[in-house]
Amino acid sequence: MEKITRRSFVNKFGIGIGASVIVTTLPSFLYEPELNSLPYIGKKINLAICGLGIYANIVAESMQGSEYCHLAGIVTGTPSKAVKWKDRYNIPEKNIYNYENFDEIINNKDIDMVYVILPNSLHKEFVIRSAKAGKHVITEKPMAINVKECEEMIKACNDNKVQLAIGYRLHYEPTHLEIKRLGQEKVFGQVRYIESSLGYKTYDTIAKTPVDINSPANWRLNKKLSGGGPLMDLGIYCIQASRYILGEEPISVTAQFGTINDKNRFSETEESISWQMKFPSGAMANGNTSCGYNIDRTYASADYGSFELSPGLSYGPYEGKTSKGPLKFPPIKQQQKQLDEISKLLLENKQLPNHITGEEGLKDIKIINAIYKAAETGKKVSLS
């Protein structure tokens, strides 16, 4: 793999006048290491992944070679998965749990943290069980399915003196760090308008046919498991992008459900939903998400220019531009970067930053609940 230095990065990606936008904020991991720096060889955070679905596989593969985090255990209700993961990642038998004996993890000093990657309605249970076992915990987004569950999760982690993080991978991705800077530092003036959309057509990846609501291949169509439709799973990225581009919290929302084109698949959850958020600065954000069609872009218009990404919210690589030129950073292993940054702070006995904690997850759920209420009632819902 080519070594990335500041100079090679600028030569490759800082083209024309757009370089002034990109180069001034290169993340620290893109700079040349100091000559006397050495690879980290100290203790790592030993992680157990709870729930071995599609995204768990992405996390496990991404974190191979992680500097501060080690995949040490698994939690699954499927014995065949346990065998495959044990062999693939050399996981000791004593670090393999199922959902029934999971609480025994309290006695396992070789596990420091649990990453809950289960359907949304199960997040609360396993975050609280992890906290009571004295383990730090990460849970995938959305944090939970309602405000009460979020508050219970936060309390359980505080009571048991463990830290809770939400799996906001894009908070560590350099392209998104840049659009956050462009907005919050008002590089092009005050951002006045944001469009952010993410959607994909749900298919059975094996049969190449639309996923049925009863198929375990897509629990996201089952409201009991998901808590809602694409707004919960995908729209949360659009909400997040609008919030961190502006550095503000919305004060009100309006929303509309889209047409249901497949009543068999979307008998319990929305197929599509659009919403509008008003912010204290007067900025407006339009969001859109769907499990009925594909879309992936984010655009922001400010007083003296604009910036955008397309694709912008999926796994990348991201392509973008600003009013001054192209916007592109080398792709990174997003999940590895996320886990390394979290683990490093835990090893140093430091508090996790507010932007990834349970309090952040709670903010998203409050907004999501307000969007659903607005769509159901046809009325503006205040968040202030």
C-alpha positions as CSV (number, residue, x, y, z in Angstrom):
1,M,0.0,0.0,0.0
2,E,1.3,3.4,-0.9
3,K,2.5,5.5,2.0
4,I,0.4,8.6,2.3
5,T,2.3,11.8,3.2
6,R,1.0,15.3,3.3
7,R,2.9,16.1,0.1
8,S,1.6,13.1,-1.8
9,F,-1.9,13.7,-0.6
10,V,-1.9,17.3,-1.8
11,N,-0.4,16.3,-5.1
12,K,-3.0,13.7,-5.7
13,F,-6.1,15.3,-4.3
14,G,-5.5,19.0,-3.8
15,I,-6.2,20.1,-7.4
16,G,-6.5,23.7,-8.3
17,I,-8.0,26.3,-6.0
18,G,-10.0,23.5,-4.2
19,A,-6.8,22.5,-2.5
20,S,-7.2,25.5,-0.1
21,V,-10.4,23.9,1.2
22,I,-9.0,20.4,1.7
23,V,-5.4,20.8,2.7
24,T,-5.9,23.2,5.6
25,T,-7.7,20.5,7.6
26,L,-5.9,17.2,6.9
27,P,-6.7,14.8,9.8
28,S,-3.8,13.9,11.9
29,F,-3.6,10.3,10.7
30,L,-2.7,11.6,7.2
31,Y,0.4,13.4,8.3
32,E,3.8,11.7,8.1
33,P,4.7,10.1,11.4
34,E,7.5,11.6,13.5
35,L,10.8,9.9,12.8
36,N,11.1,8.5,16.3
37,S,7.5,7.2,16.5
38,L,7.0,3.5,17.2
39,P,3.9,1.2,16.7
40,Y,1.7,0.9,19.7
41,I,2.4,-2.4,21.5
42,G,0.5,-1.9,24.7
43,K,-2.7,-3.3,26.0
44,K,-5.7,-3.4,23.7
45,I,-9.4,-3.2,24.6
46,N,-10.8,-6.8,24.2
47,L,-14.1,-6.6,22.4
48,A,-17.0,-9.0,22.2
49,I,-19.4,-8.6,19.3
50,C,-23.1,-9.3,20.3
51,G,-25.1,-10.3,17.2
52,L,-23.3,-11.8,14.2
53,G,-25.3,-10.4,11.3
54,I,-24.2,-8.7,8.1
55,Y,-22.9,-5.5,9.8
56,A,-21.0,-7.5,12.5
57,N,-19.1,-9.2,9.7
58,I,-18.1,-5.8,8.3
59,V,-17.0,-4.6,11.7
60,A,-15.0,-7.8,12.4
61,E,-13.2,-7.6,9.0
62,S,-12.6,-3.9,9.3
63,M,-10.9,-4.1,12.7
64,Q,-8.3,-6.7,11.7
65,G,-5.1,-4.8,12.3
66,S,-6.7,-2.5,14.7
67,E,-4.1,-0.7,16.9
68,Y,-6.1,-0.4,20.1
69,C,-8.9,-2.9,19.9
70,H,-9.0,-6.7,19.6
71,L,-11.8,-9.1,18.7
72,A,-11.8,-11.4,21.7
73,G,-15.3,-12.7,22.0
74,I,-18.7,-13.3,20.4
75,V,-22.4,-13.5,21.4
76,T,-24.8,-15.4,19.1
77,G,-27.9,-17.5,19.2
78,T,-26.8,-19.5,16.2
79,P,-24.3,-22.3,17.0
80,S,-23.1,-22.7,13.4
81,K,-22.1,-19.0,13.4
82,A,-20.2,-19.5,16.7
83,V,-18.1,-22.3,15.1
84,K,-17.3,-20.3,12.0
85,W,-16.3,-17.2,13.9
86,K,-14.3,-19.2,16.4
87,D,-12.2,-20.7,13.6
88,R,-12.0,-17.5,11.5
89,Y,-10.9,-15.2,14.3
90,N,-9.3,-17.6,16.7
91,I,-11.7,-16.9,19.5
92,P,-11.3,-18.9,22.7
93,E,-14.2,-21.2,23.7
94,K,-14.5,-19.4,27.0
95,N,-15.2,-16.1,25.2
96,I,-18.2,-17.5,23.2
97,Y,-21.7,-16.8,24.7
98,N,-25.3,-17.1,23.6
99,Y,-28.2,-14.9,24.5
100,E,-29.2,-17.0,27.5
101,N,-25.8,-17.3,29.2
102,F,-24.6,-13.8,28.3
103,D,-24.7,-12.5,31.8
104,E,-21.9,-14.9,32.8
105,I,-19.6,-12.5,30.9
106,I,-19.4,-10.6,34.2
107,N,-16.8,-13.2,35.3
108,N,-14.7,-12.9,32.2
109,K,-11.9,-10.5,32.8
110,D,-10.7,-11.0,29.2
111,I,-13.6,-9.0,27.8
112,D,-13.5,-5.2,28.3
113,M,-16.3,-4.0,26.0
114,V,-19.4,-5.3,24.2
115,Y,-20.5,-4.1,20.8
116,V,-24.3,-4.6,20.4
117,I,-25.2,-5.2,16.8
118,L,-28.7,-6.5,17.1
119,P,-32.1,-5.4,15.9
120,N,-33.1,-2.0,17.3
121,S,-35.6,-3.3,19.8
122,L,-32.9,-5.5,21.5
123,H,-30.4,-2.7,22.0
124,K,-31.7,-1.7,25.4
125,E,-31.7,-5.2,26.9
126,F,-28.2,-6.0,25.9
127,V,-26.7,-2.6,26.7
128,I,-28.2,-2.8,30.2
129,R,-27.0,-6.4,30.6
130,S,-23.5,-5.4,29.4
131,A,-23.4,-2.5,31.8
132,K,-24.5,-4.7,34.7
133,A,-21.6,-7.0,33.8
134,G,-19.2,-4.1,34.2
135,K,-18.4,-3.9,30.5
136,H,-18.1,-0.7,28.4
137,V,-20.6,-0.9,25.6
138,I,-21.1,0.3,22.0
139,T,-24.5,0.0,20.4
140,E,-25.4,0.4,16.8
141,K,-27.6,3.3,15.8
142,P,-30.4,4.1,16.3
143,M,-29.6,3.8,20.0
144,A,-33.1,2.5,20.9
145,I,-36.7,2.8,19.7
146,N,-37.9,5.4,22.1
147,V,-36.8,8.1,24.6
148,K,-37.6,6.0,27.7
149,E,-35.3,3.2,26.5
150,C,-32.5,5.6,25.8
151,E,-32.8,7.1,29.2
152,E,-32.7,3.7,30.9
153,M,-29.6,2.7,28.9
154,I,-27.8,5.9,29.9
155,K,-28.8,5.4,33.6
156,A,-27.6,1.8,33.6
157,C,-24.2,2.7,32.2
158,N,-23.8,5.6,34.6
159,D,-24.9,3.5,37.6
160,N,-22.4,0.7,36.7
161,K,-19.6,3.2,36.0
162,V,-19.1,2.1,32.4
163,Q,-19.1,4.2,29.2
164,L,-21.7,4.0,26.5
165,A,-21.0,4.8,22.8
166,I,-23.2,4.9,19.8
167,G,-21.9,3.5,16.5
168,Y,-21.6,6.8,14.6
169,R,-18.9,5.7,12.2
170,L,-19.0,8.8,10.1
171,H,-17.9,10.9,13.0
172,Y,-14.4,9.6,12.4
173,E,-14.5,9.7,8.6
174,P,-12.3,12.5,7.1
175,T,-14.7,13.6,4.4
176,H,-17.5,14.1,7.0
177,L,-15.1,15.8,9.4
178,E,-14.5,18.2,6.5
179,I,-18.1,19.0,5.7
180,K,-18.7,19.5,9.4
181,R,-15.8,22.0,9.5
182,L,-17.0,23.8,6.3
183,G,-20.4,24.3,7.9
184,Q,-19.6,25.0,11.5
185,E,-16.6,27.3,10.7
186,K,-18.8,29.1,8.1
187,V,-16.1,28.7,5.4
188,F,-18.7,29.7,2.8
189,G,-20.7,31.8,5.2
190,Q,-23.8,30.7,7.1
191,V,-25.3,27.5,5.8
192,R,-28.9,28.3,4.8
193,Y,-30.2,25.1,3.3
194,I,-29.3,21.4,3.5
195,E,-30.6,18.4,1.5
196,S,-29.6,15.0,2.8
197,S,-31.0,11.7,1.4
198,L,-30.2,8.0,1.9
199,G,-32.2,5.1,0.7
200,Y,-31.9,1.6,-0.9
201,K,-34.3,-0.9,-2.3
202,T,-34.4,-3.9,0.1
203,Y,-33.7,-7.1,-1.7
204,D,-32.8,-10.6,-0.6
205,T,-29.1,-10.6,-1.7
206,I,-29.2,-14.4,-2.3
207,A,-32.5,-14.8,-4.2
208,K,-32.3,-11.3,-5.8
209,T,-35.9,-10.7,-5.0
210,P,-37.6,-8.2,-2.8
211,V,-37.3,-9.1,0.9
212,D,-40.6,-10.3,2.5
213,I,-41.6,-8.8,5.8
214,N,-41.4,-12.2,7.5
215,S,-38.0,-13.0,6.1
216,P,-35.1,-13.0,8.7
217,A,-33.0,-11.5,5.9
218,N,-34.6,-8.2,6.7
219,W,-35.9,-7.6,10.2
220,R,-36.0,-3.9,9.4
221,L,-39.5,-4.4,7.8
222,N,-40.8,-5.8,11.1
223,K,-41.8,-2.9,13.3
224,K,-41.6,-5.0,16.6
225,L,-37.9,-5.5,15.9
226,S,-37.0,-2.3,14.1
227,G,-39.2,0.3,15.9
228,G,-39.9,1.9,12.5
229,G,-38.9,1.8,8.9
230,P,-36.1,3.5,6.9
231,L,-36.2,6.6,9.1
232,M,-34.7,4.6,12.0
233,D,-32.1,2.7,9.9
234,L,-31.1,5.2,7.2
235,G,-32.7,8.5,7.9
236,I,-30.8,8.9,11.1
237,Y,-27.7,9.5,8.9
238,C,-29.4,12.4,7.2
239,I,-30.5,13.8,10.6
240,Q,-26.9,13.5,11.9
241,A,-25.4,15.1,8.8
242,S,-27.7,18.2,9.1
243,R,-27.0,18.6,12.7
244,Y,-23.2,18.3,12.5
245,I,-22.9,20.5,9.4
246,L,-24.7,23.3,11.2
247,G,-23.6,22.5,14.8
248,E,-27.2,23.3,15.8
249,E,-30.2,21.4,17.1
250,P,-33.5,21.6,15.2
251,I,-36.3,23.5,16.9
252,S,-39.2,22.1,14.8
253,V,-40.0,19.5,12.2
254,T,-42.7,18.8,9.6
255,A,-42.9,15.5,7.7
256,Q,-44.8,13.4,5.1
257,F,-45.0,9.7,4.5
258,G,-44.3,8.7,1.0
259,T,-46.5,6.4,-1.2
260,I,-46.5,2.7,-0.3
261,N,-45.9,1.0,-3.6
262,D,-45.4,-2.5,-2.1
263,K,-48.1,-3.1,0.5
264,N,-47.0,-6.7,1.2
265,R,-43.5,-5.7,2.2
266,F,-44.4,-2.4,3.9
267,S,-47.5,-3.4,5.9
268,E,-45.9,-2.4,9.2
269,T,-43.3,0.3,8.4
270,E,-43.1,3.2,6.1
271,E,-41.6,2.6,2.6
272,S,-40.4,6.2,2.4
273,I,-40.6,9.4,4.4
274,S,-39.5,13.0,3.9
275,W,-39.1,15.7,6.5
276,Q,-38.1,19.3,7.1
277,M,-36.1,20.6,10.1
278,K,-35.9,24.3,11.1
279,F,-32.8,25.4,13.1
280,P,-32.2,28.4,15.4
281,S,-30.1,30.2,12.7
282,G,-33.0,30.0,10.4
283,A,-31.4,27.3,8.3
284,M,-33.7,24.6,6.8
285,A,-32.9,21.0,6.2
286,N,-34.8,18.6,3.9
287,G,-34.3,14.9,4.6
288,N,-35.5,11.9,2.7
289,T,-35.1,8.2,3.1
290,S,-36.6,5.1,1.6
291,C,-36.4,1.3,1.4
292,G,-38.2,1.5,-2.0
293,Y,-35.5,3.2,-4.1
294,N,-31.8,4.1,-4.1
295,I,-30.5,7.5,-3.2
296,D,-27.3,8.7,-1.4
297,R,-26.3,12.4,-1.4
298,T,-25.8,15.4,0.9
299,Y,-25.8,19.0,-0.3
300,A,-25.4,22.3,1.7
301,S,-25.9,25.8,0.4
302,A,-24.3,28.8,2.3
303,D,-24.2,32.5,1.8
304,Y,-21.1,32.5,-0.5
305,G,-20.9,28.9,-1.8
306,S,-21.9,25.3,-1.4
307,F,-20.5,21.8,-0.8
308,E,-21.9,18.3,-1.5
309,L,-21.2,14.6,-1.5
310,S,-22.6,11.9,-3.7
311,P,-22.3,9.2,-2.6
312,G,-22.4,10.8,0.7
313,L,-23.7,8.7,3.6
314,S,-23.2,5.0,2.8
315,Y,-19.9,3.2,3.2
316,G,-18.1,5.2,0.5
317,P,-15.7,6.0,-1.1
318,Y,-17.1,9.5,-1.0
319,E,-17.1,11.9,-3.9
320,G,-17.7,15.5,-3.5
321,K,-17.1,19.1,-4.4
322,T,-17.2,22.6,-3.0
323,S,-17.6,26.0,-4.7
324,K,-13.8,26.1,-4.9
325,G,-13.1,22.6,-6.3
326,P,-13.1,18.9,-5.7
327,L,-13.6,17.4,-2.2
328,K,-12.1,13.9,-1.8
329,F,-10.1,12.1,0.8
330,P,-8.5,8.7,0.7
331,P,-10.9,6.0,2.0
332,I,-10.3,4.6,5.4
333,K,-11.6,1.6,7.3
334,Q,-14.4,3.4,9.0
335,Q,-15.2,0.9,11.7
336,Q,-11.6,0.3,12.6
337,K,-11.0,4.0,13.0
338,Q,-14.1,4.3,15.2
339,L,-13.1,1.5,17.4
340,D,-9.5,2.6,17.7
341,E,-10.5,6.1,18.7
342,I,-12.9,4.8,21.3
343,S,-10.6,2.2,22.6
344,K,-7.6,4.6,22.9
345,L,-9.7,6.9,25.2
346,L,-10.8,3.9,27.3
347,L,-7.3,2.7,27.7
348,E,-6.3,6.2,28.9
349,N,-9.3,6.3,31.3
350,K,-10.7,9.3,29.6
351,Q,-14.3,10.2,28.9
352,L,-15.7,9.6,25.5
353,P,-16.6,12.8,23.5
354,N,-20.2,13.9,23.8
355,H,-20.8,13.5,20.1
356,I,-20.8,9.7,20.3
357,T,-22.3,9.1,23.7
358,G,-25.8,8.0,24.8
359,E,-26.8,11.6,25.2
360,E,-26.2,12.1,21.4
361,G,-28.2,9.0,20.6
362,L,-31.0,10.3,22.8
363,K,-31.1,13.5,20.7
364,D,-31.5,11.6,17.5
365,I,-34.4,9.5,18.9
366,K,-36.2,12.6,20.1
367,I,-36.0,14.0,16.6
368,I,-37.0,10.7,14.9
369,N,-40.0,10.5,17.2
370,A,-41.0,14.1,16.4
371,I,-40.7,13.3,12.6
372,Y,-43.0,10.3,13.0
373,K,-45.5,12.4,14.9
374,A,-45.4,15.2,12.3
375,A,-46.0,12.7,9.5
376,E,-48.9,11.0,11.4
377,T,-50.6,14.3,12.3
378,G,-49.7,16.5,9.4
379,K,-48.8,19.2,11.9
380,K,-45.5,21.0,12.8
381,V,-43.9,19.5,15.9
382,S,-41.8,21.7,18.2
383,L,-38.6,20.4,19.6
384,S,-37.7,23.3,21.8
